[in-house]
């Protein structure tokens, strides 16, 4: 039995999120399992991801693993899987991992990017890769407010309830960068792990502070209150992209 | 009567090209005319573009004009048109032009970009914005060969026949740049005008030289022969984007 680590890029627009669901067709996990089942002529090959992503959320570096008895070389395997996948999912690398490797449990950290388009008119070419936010943003305020997220905190105010996930809400944000590229603002967040909708809640709240809806200093108060109702609205899925998983 | 100049971005994947056609729904020109007709409550408002683009070809800076008796300020007009357009087309600016302005006849030059993805596996997120070309490319050879296109030439070998267009095949290429950005190669071509499929035939031929299908020096020979059959294959539409029209 060998363990394979996959690095995956996908276009969130095409799928109902990562996880196989009873009533949803076209999930990324489902497509990957179907491609592997076909390749290995098995009834089901279980693929475990580093974590779920919601409908509309993209990935440039999602990681998953599966275990299989096979002699196929990894480069041949990569070609074979890509051949069986729809064009909205691409395997970027296949590596053989040690037997104990687990895409979710072995993960040491993740980074996400969130892209905002901040001008008066939307984009035709990038409309499914960014959140169109036409209101005026104070970028300096957004950056100074963002500093409050850095470090180890209880992120209960920034987590949506998901009963299938752990109740533990303490996380460490290692990096939070806000870069301006023309009319786009790209927020990059790196942490040891993320709660459900945490990045979208952080970015939505920062945009509400930066556009005057909340006063500066609000993030500190929200973190202290540990109550989802105290923080801002979630930013929509189309701006979000899972960039990297660290092991 | 006022003349309005529109700068337009569109996602070529969503439309059957620029030009209104008898049997094709969803053309960019058709959608623009419909949006303007709705706004001005007219049966038809004619929109003239700087030139056609084929199905699948994108634009970041297409230009068009229309004439209308109206007192509406340009910024209000821009919002109103964008409101009536599908999300794959966005008006980036509306300017009032002098009475004689004609988007096609007044054009002094155009630039296009062509994006190639050169690696062994495709992209999920950029698959509709680039041409996936997995064969090995000699970039130095591609650049040196490209120099033969610069200047004033008869481009008959690089033009597909289109009976609705002029027979004059002499054009001046002012700039041809080939830039590498990670696994992407971006070709930018600027000329006083382009023949039908000229950019795609140029890029397709350069890729055939750079990947060893034609020997170096082929472009010079092809230009001399003035015969479409002597040049290489057209690169596909998804990599092509009309960047700018000069007046």
Interface residues (C-beta under 8 A of the other chain):
Chain A: X9 X10 X11 X58 X60 X78 X82 X87 X88 X89 X90 X91 X92 X121 X122 X123 X124 X125 X127 X129 X241
Chain B: X9 X10 X11 X58 X60 X78 X82 X87 X88 X89 X90 X91 X92 X121 X122 X123 X124 X125 X127 X129
